[in-house]
Amino acid sequence: MAMMAVLFLLALSDPVESCKTIVTTISGNSMQGILWNKQKITVYLPACGEPQRYDHLLFTHSETENAVVKQLWGLPGDTVRVGEDGRLYVNDVGAITPFKKPYKLLGFARTQMKKLEGKPLDGYLVLGHPGSLDSGKFGLIGKDAILGFVKRDEPYVEPQSQIEKQPQIEKQP
C-alpha cells in the first residue's frame, strides 16, 4: 500500500492570526476510501487547538521521509484492547478501516498493540488500512511529531459498540 505523503503548497494564512492553516495535497492511496490521491486538504496547525478523535492527523516519523496522514482513533488517556481474532478496540469501541471493515491486527502490529493493553495511552493512536504506515507499524505518535490536523466530525462510519454488528459496506462508484 502506498504511503500517504503530503506536498505542502505554501498557502500559509496571515502570520498575525493565532490559528494558521496550510493547504496540502494527498499523494498516495493508503487512506483510499476516505482520502484520495491528489485530494487537497486544509490542515489546521497545532496553534489551532488540540486534534479531536476522528480528525486526520498530519505527522512525521523517523521511518519515513514524508509527512503521513492517518485518522486519529486514540487520545492520551484512552485504552486499547486486542480481541482474540486480532480486532482492535479503543475504549471498547471496535476500530474500523476506511473501507468500513473491522480493523484487524496481524503480526508485528498485533504485538505492538498488545503491549499497550491495560495502560492509558501516552500518545496518539492513528489508523489507516491494516498494514499501512500507522500506529500498527510506528506505535503511538507523540505530540511533538504532529504537524497539524484535518477536522472531522465523525469516524468513517458510526462507532460500533462492543456487541458487534456487521458493518455495512457501501459500493464504490
Residue frames as a rotation matrix with the C-alpha (Angstrom) as fourth column:
MET 1
0.580 0.815 0.000 0.00
0.815 -0.580 0.000 0.00
0.000 0.000 -1.000 0.00
ALA 2
-0.082 -0.629 0.773 1.38
0.548 -0.676 -0.492 3.37
0.832 0.384 0.400 -0.92
MET 3
-0.487 -0.176 -0.856 2.36
0.848 -0.329 -0.415 5.71
-0.208 -0.928 0.309 1.83
MET 4
0.648 0.732 0.209 0.26
0.750 -0.661 -0.009 8.80
0.132 0.163 -0.978 2.39
ALA 5
-0.496 -0.853 -0.162 2.76
0.857 -0.511 0.065 11.54
-0.138 -0.107 0.985 1.59
VAL 6
0.621 0.714 -0.324 1.94
0.670 -0.698 -0.253 15.19
-0.407 -0.060 -0.911 1.64
LEU 7
-0.367 -0.672 0.643 3.17
0.876 -0.482 -0.003 18.02
0.312 0.562 0.766 -0.58
PHE 8
-0.059 0.322 -0.945 2.97
0.657 -0.700 -0.279 21.46
-0.751 -0.637 -0.170 1.01
LEU 9
0.168 0.244 0.955 1.60
0.947 -0.308 -0.088 24.22
0.273 0.920 -0.283 -1.22
LEU 10
-0.784 -0.587 -0.202 2.89
0.621 -0.736 -0.270 27.22
0.010 -0.337 0.941 0.76
ALA 11
-0.166 0.811 0.560 -0.58
0.229 -0.521 0.822 28.53
0.959 0.265 -0.099 1.48
LEU 12
-0.626 -0.126 -0.770 0.01
0.775 0.010 -0.632 29.84
0.087 -0.992 0.092 4.98
SER 13
0.529 0.836 0.147 -2.59
0.774 -0.546 0.320 32.15
0.348 -0.056 -0.936 6.45
ASP 14
0.507 -0.278 0.816 -1.80
-0.187 -0.959 -0.211 35.65
0.841 -0.046 -0.539 7.69
PRO 15
-0.301 -0.743 -0.597 1.07
0.438 0.449 -0.779 35.40
0.847 -0.496 0.190 10.23
VAL 16
-0.688 0.096 0.720 -0.77
-0.559 -0.703 -0.440 37.72
0.464 -0.705 0.537 12.64
GLU 17
0.418 0.907 -0.051 -3.56
-0.705 0.360 0.611 35.19
0.572 -0.219 0.790 13.19
SER 18
-0.187 -0.472 0.861 -3.09
-0.913 0.407 0.026 32.68
-0.363 -0.782 -0.507 16.01
CYS 19
0.223 0.313 0.923 -4.79
0.023 0.945 -0.325 29.82
-0.975 0.093 0.203 14.13
LYS 20
-0.238 -0.417 -0.877 -2.95
-0.873 -0.303 0.381 29.13
-0.425 0.857 -0.292 10.90
THR 21
0.624 0.401 0.670 -3.77
-0.030 0.870 -0.492 26.62
-0.781 0.287 0.555 8.19
ILE 22
-0.587 -0.686 -0.430 -1.95
-0.558 -0.042 0.829 25.20
-0.587 0.727 -0.357 5.22
VAL 23
0.697 0.688 -0.204 -3.39
-0.619 0.433 -0.655 23.67
-0.362 0.583 0.727 2.09
THR 24
-0.486 -0.854 0.186 -1.69
-0.666 0.500 0.553 20.46
-0.565 0.145 -0.812 1.04
THR 25
0.279 0.522 -0.806 -2.26
-0.922 0.380 -0.073 17.71
0.269 0.764 0.587 -1.48
ILE 26
0.496 -0.022 0.868 -2.53
-0.415 0.872 0.259 14.00
-0.763 -0.488 0.423 -0.71
SER 27
0.054 -0.512 -0.857 -0.03
-0.948 0.243 -0.205 11.82
0.313 0.824 -0.473 -2.56
GLY 28
-0.939 -0.335 -0.075 -0.76
-0.304 0.913 -0.273 8.11
0.160 -0.233 -0.959 -2.29
ASN 29
-0.139 0.948 -0.286 -3.67
-0.536 0.171 0.827 5.80
0.833 0.269 0.484 -1.67
SER 30
-0.783 -0.238 -0.575 -3.18
0.239 0.739 -0.630 4.32
0.575 -0.631 -0.521 1.78
MET 31
-0.772 0.617 -0.153 -6.29
-0.009 -0.250 -0.968 6.13
-0.636 -0.746 0.199 3.06
GLN 32
-0.846 0.464 -0.264 -8.33
-0.337 -0.080 0.938 5.40
0.414 0.882 0.224 -0.05
GLY 33
-0.306 0.832 -0.463 -11.99
0.769 0.502 0.395 5.23
0.561 -0.235 -0.794 0.85
ILE 34
0.519 0.444 -0.730 -11.83
0.799 -0.556 0.230 8.43
-0.304 -0.703 -0.643 2.91
LEU 35
0.361 -0.481 -0.799 -8.95
-0.383 -0.858 0.344 10.50
-0.850 0.181 -0.494 1.46
TRP 36
0.849 0.074 0.523 -7.90
0.410 0.531 -0.741 10.27
-0.333 0.844 0.421 -2.17
ASN 37
-0.220 -0.950 0.221 -4.68
0.849 -0.075 0.523 10.66
-0.480 0.303 0.823 -4.14
LYS 38
-0.738 -0.229 0.635 -4.32
0.554 -0.743 0.376 14.31
0.386 0.629 0.675 -5.33
GLN 39
0.442 0.895 -0.056 -7.12
0.733 -0.324 0.598 15.49
0.517 -0.305 -0.800 -2.98
LYS 40
-0.469 -0.521 0.713 -6.48
0.001 -0.808 -0.589 18.95
0.883 -0.276 0.379 -1.48
ILE 41
0.344 0.524 -0.779 -6.98
0.820 0.236 0.521 19.23
0.457 -0.818 -0.348 2.26
THR 42
0.283 -0.215 0.935 -6.82
-0.369 -0.924 -0.101 22.12
0.885 -0.316 -0.341 4.73
VAL 43
0.055 -0.399 -0.915 -4.59
0.747 0.624 -0.227 21.35
0.662 -0.671 0.333 7.68
TYR 44
0.849 0.215 0.482 -5.00
-0.173 -0.749 0.639 23.24
0.499 -0.626 -0.599 10.96
LEU 45
-0.159 -0.985 -0.060 -1.62
-0.078 0.073 -0.994 23.87
0.984 -0.154 -0.089 12.57
PRO 46
-0.335 -0.005 -0.942 -1.09
0.787 0.549 -0.282 23.00
0.519 -0.836 -0.180 16.27
ALA 47
-0.997 -0.048 -0.055 -1.80
0.070 -0.842 -0.536 26.61
-0.021 -0.538 0.843 17.36
CYS 48
-0.463 0.886 -0.025 -5.43
-0.529 -0.253 0.810 25.99
0.712 0.389 0.585 16.33
GLY 49
0.282 0.565 0.775 -6.01
-0.958 0.207 0.198 23.68
-0.049 -0.799 0.600 19.29
GLU 50
-0.528 -0.428 0.734 -5.90
-0.506 0.852 0.133 20.00
-0.682 -0.302 -0.666 20.07
PRO 51
-0.653 0.335 -0.679 -6.87
-0.538 0.426 0.728 17.40
0.533 0.841 -0.098 17.48
GLN 52
-0.070 0.743 0.666 -10.05
-0.899 0.242 -0.364 15.51
-0.432 -0.624 0.651 18.33
ARG 53
-0.442 -0.011 0.897 -10.96
0.055 0.998 0.039 11.86
-0.896 0.067 -0.440 17.85
TYR 54
0.345 0.493 0.799 -11.59
0.714 0.415 -0.564 11.02
-0.609 0.765 -0.209 14.15
ASP 55
0.712 -0.276 -0.646 -9.70
-0.519 -0.827 -0.218 14.09
-0.474 0.490 -0.731 12.87
HIS 56
0.816 -0.569 0.100 -6.99
0.487 0.585 -0.649 13.23
0.310 0.578 0.755 10.38
LEU 57
0.709 -0.642 -0.294 -3.55
0.007 -0.410 0.912 13.78
-0.706 -0.648 -0.286 11.86
LEU 58
0.797 -0.603 0.043 -0.66
-0.016 -0.093 -0.996 15.04
0.604 0.792 -0.084 9.75
PHE 59
0.814 -0.513 0.271 2.58
-0.315 0.002 0.949 13.86
-0.488 -0.858 -0.160 11.39
THR 60
0.284 -0.813 -0.509 6.19
-0.782 0.112 -0.614 12.94
0.556 0.572 -0.604 10.82
HIS 61
0.906 -0.119 0.406 8.05
-0.185 0.752 0.633 9.80
-0.381 -0.648 0.659 11.81
SER 62
0.077 -0.991 -0.109 11.72
-0.715 -0.131 0.687 8.85
-0.695 0.025 -0.718 11.64
GLU 63
-0.305 -0.184 0.934 10.91
0.265 0.926 0.269 5.79
-0.915 0.330 -0.234 9.48
THR 64
0.315 0.427 0.847 9.60
0.936 0.007 -0.352 7.90
-0.157 0.904 -0.398 6.60
GLU 65
-0.746 -0.666 -0.013 10.92
0.647 -0.728 0.227 10.97
-0.160 0.161 0.974 4.81
ASN 66
-0.623 0.601 0.501 7.44
0.038 -0.617 0.786 12.33
0.782 0.509 0.361 4.06
ALA 67
-0.692 0.533 0.486 4.64
-0.690 -0.292 -0.662 13.53
-0.211 -0.794 0.570 6.29
VAL 68
-0.871 0.432 -0.234 1.87
0.343 0.876 0.340 10.99
0.352 0.215 -0.911 6.85
VAL 69
-0.491 0.804 0.334 -1.92
-0.841 -0.538 0.058 11.45
0.227 -0.252 0.941 7.22
LYS 70
-0.725 0.345 -0.596 -3.99
0.343 0.931 0.121 8.95
0.597 -0.117 -0.794 9.24
GLN 71
0.215 0.887 0.408 -7.21
-0.172 -0.377 0.910 9.07
0.961 -0.266 0.072 11.23
LEU 72
-0.729 -0.454 0.512 -6.94
-0.508 -0.143 -0.850 9.72
0.459 -0.880 -0.126 14.96
TRP 73
0.134 0.769 -0.625 -8.66
0.027 0.628 0.778 6.98
0.991 -0.121 0.064 16.96
GLY 74
0.481 -0.003 -0.877 -6.95
0.820 0.354 0.449 7.08
0.309 -0.935 0.173 20.35
LEU 75
0.490 -0.249 0.836 -6.13
-0.250 -0.958 -0.139 10.09
0.835 -0.141 -0.531 22.52
PRO 76
-0.681 -0.732 0.006 -3.81
-0.167 0.148 -0.975 10.27
0.713 -0.665 -0.223 25.52
GLY 77
-0.648 0.408 0.643 -5.56
-0.712 -0.022 -0.702 8.54
-0.272 -0.913 0.305 28.42
ASP 78
0.412 0.796 -0.443 -7.65
-0.896 0.442 -0.038 6.21
0.166 0.412 0.896 26.22
THR 79
-0.168 -0.430 0.887 -7.30
-0.512 0.807 0.295 2.43
-0.843 -0.405 -0.355 26.43
VAL 80
-0.053 0.110 -0.992 -6.87
-0.948 0.307 0.085 -0.21
0.314 0.945 0.088 23.73
ARG 81
0.039 0.092 0.995 -7.69
-0.462 0.884 -0.063 -3.88
-0.886 -0.458 0.077 23.62
VAL 82
-0.537 -0.213 -0.816 -6.92
-0.826 0.326 0.459 -6.55
0.168 0.921 -0.351 21.04
GLY 83
0.492 0.812 0.315 -9.63
-0.829 0.548 -0.117 -9.19
-0.267 -0.203 0.942 20.62
GLU 84
0.125 -0.409 0.904 -8.82
-0.110 0.900 0.423 -12.88
-0.986 -0.152 0.068 20.24
ASP 85
0.597 0.176 0.783 -9.42
0.701 0.361 -0.615 -12.52
-0.391 0.916 0.092 16.49
GLY 86
-0.460 -0.861 0.219 -6.97
0.879 -0.406 0.249 -9.58
-0.125 0.307 0.943 16.27
ARG 87
0.310 0.669 0.676 -9.73
0.673 -0.656 0.341 -6.96
0.672 0.349 -0.653 16.21
LEU 88
-0.782 -0.621 -0.044 -8.62
0.510 -0.599 -0.617 -3.61
0.357 -0.505 0.786 17.66
TYR 89
0.433 0.894 -0.115 -10.82
0.773 -0.302 0.558 -1.79
0.464 -0.330 -0.822 20.19
VAL 90
-0.749 -0.544 0.377 -10.31
0.269 -0.771 -0.577 1.75
0.605 -0.330 0.725 21.51
ASN 91
-0.788 0.461 0.407 -12.22
-0.598 -0.421 -0.682 2.42
-0.143 -0.781 0.608 24.73
ASP 92
-0.587 0.488 0.646 -14.16
0.177 0.856 -0.485 -0.78
-0.790 -0.170 -0.589 23.91
VAL 93
0.569 0.669 -0.478 -15.32
-0.397 -0.286 -0.872 0.60
-0.720 0.686 0.103 20.54
GLY 94
0.311 -0.421 0.852 -14.30
0.649 0.749 0.133 -1.52
-0.694 0.511 0.507 17.56
ALA 95
-0.226 -0.480 -0.848 -11.97
-0.387 -0.754 0.530 0.35
-0.894 0.448 -0.016 15.21
ILE 96
0.617 0.456 0.641 -12.80
0.438 0.477 -0.762 0.19
-0.653 0.751 0.095 11.51
THR 97
-0.505 -0.808 0.303 -10.85
0.665 -0.139 0.734 0.77
-0.551 0.572 0.607 8.30
PRO 98
-0.673 0.239 -0.700 -11.64
-0.453 -0.882 0.134 3.44
-0.585 0.407 0.702 5.69
PHE 99
-0.708 0.445 -0.549 -13.50
-0.409 0.375 0.832 0.70
0.576 0.813 -0.084 3.77
LYS 100
0.019 0.808 0.589 -15.74
-0.964 -0.142 0.227 0.20
0.267 -0.572 0.775 6.82
LYS 101
0.451 0.025 -0.892 -14.35
0.022 0.999 0.040 -3.20
0.892 -0.038 0.450 7.76
PRO 102
0.990 -0.127 -0.064 -13.15
0.070 0.045 0.997 -4.22
-0.124 -0.991 0.053 11.22
TYR 103
0.395 -0.918 0.031 -9.56
-0.772 -0.350 -0.530 -3.14
0.497 0.186 -0.847 11.83
LYS 104
0.997 -0.073 0.022 -7.69
0.054 0.883 0.467 -6.42
-0.054 -0.464 0.884 12.46
LEU 105
0.406 -0.912 0.065 -4.11
-0.897 -0.384 0.219 -6.58
-0.175 -0.147 -0.973 13.61
LEU 106
0.959 -0.208 -0.191 -1.63
0.137 0.935 -0.328 -9.17
0.247 0.288 0.925 12.37
GLY 107
0.329 -0.940 -0.089 1.98
0.713 0.309 -0.630 -9.99
0.620 0.143 0.772 13.22
PHE 108
-0.664 -0.741 -0.107 4.08
0.654 -0.504 -0.564 -7.08
0.364 -0.444 0.819 14.45
ALA 109
-0.518 0.530 0.671 1.10
-0.351 -0.848 0.398 -4.69
0.780 -0.029 0.625 14.63
ARG 110
0.563 0.741 -0.367 -0.78
0.005 0.441 0.898 -7.11
0.826 -0.507 0.244 16.89
THR 111
0.100 -0.639 -0.763 2.28
0.927 0.338 -0.161 -7.47
0.361 -0.691 0.626 19.16
GLN 112
-0.776 -0.422 0.468 2.72
0.323 -0.904 -0.280 -3.68
0.541 -0.066 0.838 19.18
MET 113
-0.163 0.818 0.552 -0.87
-0.511 -0.549 0.662 -3.01
0.844 -0.174 0.507 20.27
LYS 114
0.534 0.320 -0.783 -0.93
0.390 0.729 0.563 -5.88
0.751 -0.606 0.264 22.81
LYS 115
-0.450 -0.801 -0.395 1.89
0.781 -0.138 -0.610 -4.08
0.434 -0.582 0.687 24.67
LEU 116
-0.805 0.161 0.570 -0.45
-0.216 -0.976 -0.029 -1.11
0.552 -0.147 0.821 25.17
GLU 117
0.113 0.931 -0.348 -3.33
0.148 0.330 0.932 -3.07
0.983 -0.157 -0.100 26.72
GLY 118
0.437 0.213 -0.874 -4.24
0.833 0.273 0.482 -2.22
0.341 -0.938 -0.058 30.30
LYS 119
-0.422 -0.609 -0.671 -2.44
0.757 -0.645 0.109 1.14
-0.499 -0.462 0.733 30.32
PRO 120
0.675 0.590 -0.444 -3.70
0.253 -0.749 -0.612 4.61
-0.693 0.301 -0.655 29.44
LEU 121
0.489 -0.479 0.729 -2.24
0.832 0.005 -0.555 5.76
0.262 0.878 0.401 26.13
ASP 122
0.253 -0.476 -0.842 0.56
0.470 -0.700 0.537 8.30
-0.845 -0.532 0.047 26.44
GLY 123
-0.842 -0.422 -0.336 0.37
-0.100 -0.490 0.866 9.42
-0.530 0.763 0.371 22.81
TYR 124
0.019 0.847 -0.531 -1.96
-0.835 -0.279 -0.475 9.44
-0.550 0.452 0.702 19.80
LEU 125
-0.422 -0.029 0.906 -3.21
0.246 0.958 0.145 6.25
-0.873 0.284 -0.397 18.12
VAL 126
-0.093 0.331 -0.939 -3.62
-0.831 -0.545 -0.109 6.76
-0.548 0.771 0.326 14.37
LEU 127
-0.221 0.120 0.968 -5.11
0.236 0.970 -0.066 4.24
-0.946 0.213 -0.243 11.95
GLY 128
-0.338 0.176 -0.925 -5.44
-0.914 -0.295 0.278 3.77
-0.223 0.939 0.261 8.21
HIS 129
0.656 0.425 -0.624 -5.79
-0.576 0.816 -0.049 0.43
0.488 0.392 0.780 6.44
PRO 130
0.785 -0.424 0.452 -4.21
-0.144 0.584 0.799 -2.51
-0.602 -0.692 0.397 8.30
GLY 131
0.378 -0.753 0.539 -0.59
0.856 0.506 0.107 -2.80
-0.353 0.421 0.836 7.19
SER 132
0.578 -0.173 0.797 -0.23
0.425 -0.770 -0.475 0.88
0.697 0.614 -0.372 6.30
LEU 133
-0.545 -0.838 0.038 2.10
0.474 -0.344 -0.811 3.38
0.692 -0.424 0.584 7.96
ASP 134
0.346 0.709 0.615 0.03
-0.334 -0.520 0.787 3.90
0.877 -0.477 0.057 11.10
SER 135
0.185 -0.275 0.944 0.26
-0.981 -0.112 0.159 3.08
0.062 -0.955 -0.290 14.81
GLY 136
0.961 0.134 0.241 0.31
-0.147 0.988 0.038 -0.62
-0.233 -0.072 0.970 13.99
LYS 137
0.572 -0.810 0.128 3.75
0.579 0.288 -0.763 -0.03
0.581 0.511 0.634 12.47
PHE 138
-0.132 -0.666 0.734 5.01
0.005 -0.741 -0.671 3.10
0.991 -0.085 0.101 14.27
GLY 139
-0.477 0.097 -0.874 3.33
0.874 0.157 -0.460 2.82
0.093 -0.983 -0.160 17.66
LEU 140
0.514 0.710 -0.481 1.84
0.775 -0.625 -0.094 5.90
-0.367 -0.325 -0.871 19.26
ILE 141
0.048 -0.421 0.906 2.50
0.670 -0.659 -0.342 9.33
0.741 0.623 0.251 17.79
GLY 142
-0.319 -0.266 -0.910 3.95
0.897 -0.395 -0.199 11.91
-0.306 -0.879 0.365 20.17
LYS 143
0.663 0.627 -0.409 2.63
0.520 -0.779 -0.352 15.46
-0.539 0.021 -0.842 20.34
ASP 144
0.070 -0.747 -0.661 5.98
-0.253 -0.654 0.713 16.77
-0.965 0.117 -0.235 19.06
ALA 145
-0.776 -0.356 0.521 5.55
0.337 0.464 0.819 14.81
-0.533 0.811 -0.240 15.79
ILE 146
0.182 0.945 0.273 2.17
0.862 -0.020 -0.506 16.40
-0.472 0.328 -0.818 14.95
LEU 147
-0.863 -0.431 0.263 2.33
0.503 -0.696 0.513 18.92
-0.038 0.575 0.817 12.12
GLY 148
-0.709 0.703 -0.060 -1.42
-0.701 -0.711 -0.046 19.60
-0.075 0.009 0.997 12.15
PHE 149
-0.704 0.550 0.451 -4.84
0.353 0.821 -0.449 18.05
-0.617 -0.157 -0.772 11.72
VAL 150
-0.812 0.584 -0.003 -7.79
-0.200 -0.274 0.941 17.96
0.548 0.764 0.339 9.35
LYS 151
-0.653 0.609 0.451 -11.05
-0.629 -0.104 -0.770 18.46
-0.422 -0.787 0.451 11.24
ARG 152
-0.640 0.530 -0.556 -13.61
-0.107 0.656 0.747 15.68
0.761 0.538 -0.363 11.04
ASP 153
-0.277 0.630 0.725 -16.85
-0.941 -0.332 -0.071 15.34
0.196 -0.702 0.685 12.95
GLU 154
0.707 0.594 0.385 -17.27
-0.638 0.770 -0.015 11.60
-0.305 -0.235 0.923 12.62
PRO 155
-0.275 -0.770 0.577 -15.35
-0.248 0.636 0.731 8.38
-0.929 0.058 -0.365 12.07
TYR 156
-0.973 -0.092 -0.213 -15.51
-0.230 0.250 0.941 6.52
-0.033 0.964 -0.264 8.77
VAL 157
-0.151 0.968 -0.198 -18.90
0.107 0.215 0.971 5.27
0.983 0.125 -0.136 9.97
GLU 158
0.516 0.398 0.759 -20.66
-0.692 -0.329 0.643 5.41
0.505 -0.857 0.106 13.32
PRO 159
-0.603 -0.744 0.287 -18.63
-0.767 0.443 -0.465 3.72
0.219 -0.500 -0.838 16.07
GLN 160
0.177 0.618 -0.766 -19.73
-0.247 0.781 0.574 0.20
0.953 0.087 0.291 16.81
SER 161
0.486 0.041 0.873 -20.31
-0.873 -0.021 0.487 -0.99
0.038 -0.999 0.026 20.33
GLN 162
-0.555 -0.718 0.421 -18.54
-0.759 0.644 0.098 -3.99
-0.341 -0.265 -0.902 21.78
ILE 163
-0.038 0.620 0.783 -21.61
0.224 0.769 -0.598 -6.01
-0.974 0.153 -0.168 20.73
GLU 164
-0.793 -0.524 -0.309 -20.68
-0.152 -0.321 0.935 -6.08
-0.590 0.788 0.175 17.07
LYS 165
0.574 0.817 0.048 -22.98
-0.065 0.103 -0.993 -5.56
-0.816 0.567 0.112 14.14
GLN 166
0.009 -0.547 0.837 -21.77
0.908 0.355 0.222 -6.41
-0.418 0.758 0.500 10.66
PRO 167
-0.413 -0.179 -0.893 -20.56
-0.036 -0.977 0.212 -3.17
-0.910 0.120 0.397 9.06
GLN 168
0.701 0.654 0.284 -22.48
0.349 0.033 -0.937 -2.06
-0.622 0.755 -0.205 6.01
ILE 169
-0.454 -0.887 0.080 -20.13
0.443 -0.147 0.884 -1.83
-0.773 0.437 0.460 3.04
GLU 170
0.520 0.605 -0.604 -21.07
-0.200 -0.601 -0.774 0.84
-0.831 0.523 -0.192 0.55
LYS 171
0.435 -0.332 0.837 -20.31
0.848 0.464 -0.257 0.17
-0.302 0.821 0.483 -3.09
GLN 172
-0.337 -0.638 -0.692 -17.70
0.201 -0.767 0.609 2.47
-0.920 0.067 0.387 -4.56
PRO 173
0.611 0.622 -0.490 -18.82
-0.303 -0.388 -0.871 4.45
-0.731 0.680 -0.049 -7.65
